[in-house]
Amino acid sequence: MNQKKYKWLFFLLSILLVSNIVLAIFLFMSNTSKDRLESRNESSAIYKEIGLSGQQIDTFKASKENFFKQMRPYWNEIKELKDSMYKKLEADSNDLIVKMLSLEIAQKTSMVDLKTYQHFVELRTLCTPEQQVRFDTLIPKFVNRRNRR
């Protein structure tokens, strides 16, 4: 009788474990696809608000992909520098090393900001004068919203 009881408990425990794993996988998958979908919807909304034509949207998307491809190494480098700076907390590092890392992060961040600004200047040139007015009001809001995340 005891063995039947343990087999029953083991069976129930197995079902609970499998269902939790499946649930966790579905939650993870839905969050990542939801983030991608929100990003696409946000871009589409901006394109519509500016009033871009189909050809302009294609050009904007290509430019955006190219920009992200170029900038990703810089963003990763800044992240690595920040990681290495904060790892210095453990080692009771010299303030000079931390200050040097901080300066390097600041320089790279400044360069990234300038490249981002230049990217938006180039995108703006693709717009008609009417679209440029809408572009000029939407992009600062878009950039500031991104920084709050």
C-alpha positions in Angstrom: 0.0 0.0 0.0 2.8 2.4 0.8 4.4 1.9 -2.6 1.2 2.8 -4.4 1.0 5.9 -2.4 4.6 6.9 -3.3 4.1 6.1 -6.9 1.0 8.3 -7.0 2.8 11.2 -5.3 5.8 10.7 -7.7 3.4 10.8 -10.7 1.7 14.0 -9.4 5.1 15.6 -8.7 6.3 14.8 -12.2 3.2 16.3 -13.8 3.6 19.5 -11.8 7.3 19.7 -12.7 6.6 19.2 -16.4 3.7 21.7 -16.4 5.8 24.3 -14.6 8.6 23.9 -17.2 6.2 24.2 -20.1 4.6 27.3 -18.5 8.0 28.9 -18.0 8.9 28.3 -21.6 5.7 29.8 -22.9 6.0 32.9 -20.7 9.6 33.4 -21.8 8.7 33.0 -25.4 5.7 35.3 -25.2 7.7 38.1 -23.5 10.5 38.2 -26.1 8.0 38.1 -29.0 5.9 40.7 -27.3 8.9 43.0 -27.0 9.8 42.6 -30.7 6.2 43.2 -31.7 6.0 46.4 -29.6 9.2 47.6 -31.2 7.8 47.0 -34.7 4.5 48.6 -33.8 6.3 51.7 -32.3 8.3 52.1 -35.5 5.2 51.7 -37.6 3.3 54.3 -35.6 6.2 56.8 -36.0 6.3 56.2 -39.7 2.6 56.8 -40.0 2.7 59.9 -37.8 5.4 61.4 -39.9 3.4 60.4 -43.0 6.1 58.5 -44.8 5.5 56.8 -48.2 6.1 53.1 -48.7 9.5 53.8 -50.4 10.5 56.1 -47.5 9.6 53.5 -44.9 11.7 50.9 -46.7 14.6 53.4 -46.8 14.1 54.2 -43.1 14.1 50.5 -42.2 17.2 49.8 -44.2 18.9 52.8 -42.6 17.8 51.7 -39.1 19.1 48.1 -39.7 22.5 49.5 -40.9 22.7 51.9 -38.0 22.1 49.2 -35.4 24.6 46.9 -37.2 27.2 49.7 -37.0 26.4 50.8 -33.4 26.0 47.4 -31.7 29.8 46.9 -31.3 30.0 50.4 -29.6 27.1 49.6 -27.3 28.7 46.3 -26.4 32.1 48.0 -25.8 30.4 50.5 -23.4 28.7 47.7 -21.6 31.9 45.8 -21.2 33.7 49.0 -19.9 30.9 49.6 -17.4 31.0 45.9 -16.3 34.8 46.1 -15.8 34.5 49.4 -13.9 31.9 48.0 -11.5 33.9 44.8 -11.0 36.6 47.1 -9.5 34.3 47.4 -6.5 35.3 43.9 -5.4 39.0 44.5 -5.7 39.3 47.8 -3.8 40.8 49.3 -6.9 42.7 52.4 -7.3 40.5 55.5 -7.9 42.7 56.4 -10.9 41.7 53.2 -12.7 38.0 53.8 -12.1 38.4 57.4 -13.3 40.1 56.3 -16.4 37.4 53.8 -17.2 34.8 56.5 -16.5 36.4 58.9 -18.9 36.6 56.2 -21.6 32.9 55.4 -21.1 32.1 59.1 -21.3 34.1 59.5 -24.5 32.5 56.4 -26.2 29.0 57.5 -25.0 29.6 60.9 -26.5 30.7 59.4 -29.8 27.6 57.1 -29.8 25.4 60.1 -29.2 26.9 62.1 -32.0 26.6 59.1 -34.4 22.9 58.8 -33.3 22.3 62.4 -33.9 23.9 62.2 -37.3 21.7 59.2 -38.1 18.6 61.2 -37.4 20.0 64.1 -39.5 20.4 61.8 -42.4 16.9 60.3 -41.9 15.5 63.9 -41.8 16.9 64.7 -45.2 14.8 61.8 -46.6 11.6 63.6 -45.5 9.6 66.3 -47.4 9.4 69.7 -45.7 5.9 68.9 -44.3 7.3 65.6 -42.9 10.3 67.3 -41.5 8.1 69.4 -39.2 6.5 66.2 -37.8 9.9 64.4 -37.7 11.3 67.3 -35.7 8.6 67.0 -33.0 8.4 63.2 -32.8 12.1 62.2 -32.7 13.0 64.1 -29.5 10.0 62.5 -27.8 11.0 59.1 -29.2 14.6 59.4 -28.1 13.7 60.5 -24.6 11.1 57.7 -24.2 13.8 55.2 -25.1 16.2 56.5 -22.5 13.6 56.0 -19.7 13.5 52.3 -20.2 
